Amino acid sequence: MNINLTRDELLVFLSLLGAKTMNGLGDDPFANLNDLEIVERLNSGEHSLISRGLLSIDENTATLDETLMTLVGSSVFPDATLLISRSEPDGSNEVHYFNATSKVLVEQTSPRPGIHTFAQLPDSEAFDIQLEMLLASLTAAKTDAEHENLSGGFTIAADEMTQIVAYCQQGEKAPVYQILIQAGWPEDVASKFAQHCTTFPTWVGVVAWNLRDEEPQALDPVMIFLGDDHCWLAENVENAQEKLHLQMITAAQGAEKLMALAEPLKKNYLQV
């Protein structure tokens, strides 16, 4: 079971549910639109949903299609979400959200600008298969196990890593190198990391659950920087969230780290 929506259709759906935004649309999906443009976009989306049989309006009462409510509604108000993204040095970004409730698990993607896809994953096995497909290029990368945990790793401030990621997506090695040198990294390691992060893709994984409770739970984000002969694993330093620890691992270990983020969803929301 799956459904595709245009951005305008999705905005209408959000307005009918009384939601301001959702994962994948940013804090304000109407940013940079004036009042007239907003009305035009919503009218266009409403007419499109009606013509597709996904929305009916009778005496000012709106009725939404059951499949639409199940797949998209659960993604607007999930109990848990796992995000897996892959960023390329050219700035392109492929993002997958896995939104779970007690009744359904939905993969949310945007295969091209303006189009949003919602597909149900029926069980834990299908979930694993989809994750393995997403991480196949990482798993298959040839890396050298002897680099694992080399030198015990290095640390860097979280705000400096934010700058590094931005520079990596712009292909700018020099500022990445300078940030690492100022953070006390050895010159050869800093040079190699700067080369890698501006040449190879980066994966990010984030998971949170119990999102409808007063105290949601989450695991620390995981970042995997692919290199030519090893990967870098970046994780928050325990009891010091403003710092990140980076260590060299194999590509297969990086994929395992990202796969492990799915466990809270499988444990709490899926039959395994």
N, C-alpha and C positions, 0 to 999 in steps of 0.2 A: 504494500500500500504506500503510495507516494503522491505528492502534489507539487506543482510548480506555481509560484505566484510572481507577478511583476511587483516592483517596489510600490507602485501606486495601489495595487490590490492589497498588499501587506499593510500599508498605512491605513487603509480603510478598516481592515480587520482589527488593527490595534485600537483605532478610535472607537469601534463598536464594543470592544472589550474594556474600554476605559484605561488602556495602558499607554504610557507616554512613549515607550521604546521597548526594545528587546535586544538580546545578544545579536551582534552583527550589524546593528544600525547606528551605533554611536549614542551619545547622550541625548542628542536632539536631531531626529531624522528630518525635521523641517528647517534645519539651519540653512541660511542663505536663500530662503524662499520668502517672498512677500505675501501678504494676506491673499491677494488675488491668485497668485500661483498655487498657494496651498489649497484654496477652494477648487481650482481647476484640476489639480492632481487628485484630490479626493473624489470629485465628481467623475473623473475618468476611471479611477479604480472601482468606484461603486457600480458604474455602468458595465464594466468588464466582468465583475463578479456576478452580476445579475444575468448577463448574457451567457455566462458559463454554467449557470444553474447552481452556483455556490452561495448565492444570497437571494433571498426573496423578501420583499417589503410589502406588507398588507396593512393598510390603515395605520401607517407609521410604526408598525411592529416589524423589526428585522429578524429574520430567521436564517441562521447560518448552516451550511451543509455539515453533516455529521463528520465526514472525513476531514474536512477543513478544521473543525473544532478539535478533533482528536489529535491530528498531527501538528497543527500550528498552535492551537491553544496550549498544548502541553509544552511547546517550545517558548511560548511567551511567559508562562508561569510554571517553570520546571521545579521539581523537588531537588534535582541535582543536575549538574552540567560538567562535562569534560570537554575541554578545548584542546585540540591538537592543531598547530599551525606549522607551516613550512614557508620560510622567507628566503627569497633568492637575492643574490648581490645586486640585481638590477632593480630591486625595490618591490618586485611582485610578491604577492603573499597568497597562499592557499590556506583557508581556514575551515576547519570542521568542528561543529559543535555537536555533542551527543547529549541530548536533553532527556532526562528520565523522570517519570512519575511512577506511582505504584501500579499503573496500568499499562504504560507504554514507554518504549525507548525510541527516540526519533533522532536521526542524523540530519542536521541542518547545514546546508552549504549554499554558496553563491557561485555557480559554475561560470557565470559571466556577469558583467555589470548590469544591474537592474533586474536580475532574475534570482529568485530564492527557491531552493528545493528542500522539501521535507520528506524524508523516507523512513518508514518504520523498520526497525530491526527486531525480528520476532523473539530472539532469545540470546542467551549469553554466547552461544557458539557463533551466531551471525555477527555479534558484536566483535568477537575476537578476530574473525575472518576479515571484517572491514578494517579494523585497526592494523592487522598484518599487511593488508594491501596498501594502506596509507604509508606504512613505514618500510615497505619493501626495498625502496632505493637506499634507505639508511642501513637496513640489515645486510644488504648485499655489498655495501662499500667495503673495499679491501683495506683493513687496518692491521697494525702490528700489535699483538698482545703484549709485547715487552715494554710498551710505553705505559701500560696501566699503572696509575698512581705514581708516576714518575715524580721524584722530588717531593712527594707528599702534597703537591698542588700549590696553588697561590690564591691570595685573597684580593678582593677589590671592592670598593664602595658601590652600593646599589645604584646611586645616582650616576656614578662614572660608567657603570655597565649600560645604563640607559643611553648615555652619550655614545658609547661604543657601538651599540646596536644601530643607532641612527647613522653613524658614520659608515658602518658595514654596508647598510642598504644603499648608501651613496657611492660605495666603492672607494672610499677615501682611507688609504692605509696609514698615511703620515700622522693624522690626529689620533688614530687608535694606538699607534706605536708610542706617541708622546704621553698619552694617558697612562699606559701600562708602565712606562719607564718612571713616570712621576709617582706611580703607586709602588715602586720598588721591585718591579719584575726584572730579571736578567735580560740583557739586551737581545741575546739570541732567541730566547723564548718569546719575548715581546714582538720581535720581528716576525717570527713564524706565525704567531697567533694573528697578527695584523694581516699577514698574507692570506691565511686560511679564511678568516671571517669575511674578507672582501672578495673571495674567489669561490667559496663553496656555500651550500645552503645551511640554514640554521633552523632547528626544530624547537618549538616551545610547547610544553604541556602544562595545563592548569586544571585542577578539579576542585569542586565544592559541592557539598550536599547538605541536606536538612535546610534548604534555602527558605522554606516557609516557616521555619521555627524561629524563635527569638535568638537562638545561638547557633547559627550555621557553622558547619565544620569545613575545613579545607586542608589540603596538603600543600606544602611549599611548592612553588612553581619549579619546573625542570627545564633547563635549556641545554640543547646539544648543538655544539658547533662542529661541523664536519671538517676534517683536514685531509691532506693527501696520504697520511700514513697513520693517523689516529684521530680520535674525537676529543673534544673538551666537554666535560660535564660541569655545568654551573648550577649550584644550589645555594639557598640561603644558609648562612652560618647559624647554627643553633644558638638561641638566646642572644642573637645579634642580627636582627632582620635587616639592618641597614648595610650589611656586608654580604658578599657572595664568595663562595669558595669554588675554585676551578681546579679540576684534575683531569689528567689524560686517561681515557678509557678506549675500549674498542667500539666500533660501530654497533656490533651486536649487543654489547652491554648498554649502549645508549638507547637502542630500540626497546630493550627489556625495561629500562627505567620508565620510558613513556608508556609502555603497555601496563606497567604496574599501577599507573594512575587510575586505571579503569576499575580496580578492585572494589573501592567503596560503592560504586554504582552497581556492580554485579552482586555484591554482598547484601546491599540494602534494598535493591529495587528489581533484581532479576532472579529467576530461578536458575541456579547453577548446578 
